[in-house]
Amino acid sequence: QKEVEQNSGPLSVPEGAIASLNCTYSDRGSQSFFWYRQYSGKSPELIMSIYSNGDKEDGRFTAQLNKASQYVSLLIRDSQPSDSATYLCAVRRGGGGSNYKLTFGKGTLLTVNP
Amino acid sequence: DAGITQSPRYKITETGRQVTLMCHQTWSHSYMFWYRQDLGHGLRLIYYSAAADITDKGEVPDGYVVSRSKTENFPLTLESATRSQTSVYFCASTGGNQPQHFGDGTRLSIL
């Protein structure tokens, strides 16, 4: 059973702080990793993808991947109240066919307090 | 506008009835997916399709039927709805080695 684990939260941070969201996965064949943001009552929205070990930065967001430790994280710098949402970690094997399926964690609820 | 659209957005029906949720994408993506999202379970894959006329089961396929006669459409049918199928349903698509993008979802209530 391929699993993706996330702390359910809620994770509460003050405005302007760094929010750190973590995710571990069990399938060593995973090649692609995604972070989705989901506001209450809305659909998941892709915010970051990462495919190789190390850091990937996009604006206030940084994704970090360590395949040896089977760990992926998302850092949100200068957190804003508008960042308050559930963050979903998803992993994929890749390589075609059924390997394009995503396995999702249950999500971490982030609350940014003004 | 290009994108992925789901209909209806909200649906209330009764147990035992058949209901079909529609998903349409304009990207010509090969892969399409149906998920359900429930509190405590997260997003779970129901069915997916790699191309027209190619479909396969996901994690929770029981009670659902899919078809894909055209690349752009991927309807999901509940043949005899049960209360346990009350959920939010999301359709997603991808061209392959790209992230999946989601529709706005259908909130389905079965009384």
Interface residues (C-beta under 8 A of the other chain):
Chain A: S32 F34 K42 S43 P44 E45 L46 S49 L88 A90 G94 G96 G97 S98 Y100 K101 L102 F104 G105 K106 G107
Chain B: Y31 F33 G40 H41 G42 L43 L45 Y48 A50 D56 G58 F90 T94 G96 N97 P99 Q100 H101 F102 G103 D104 G105
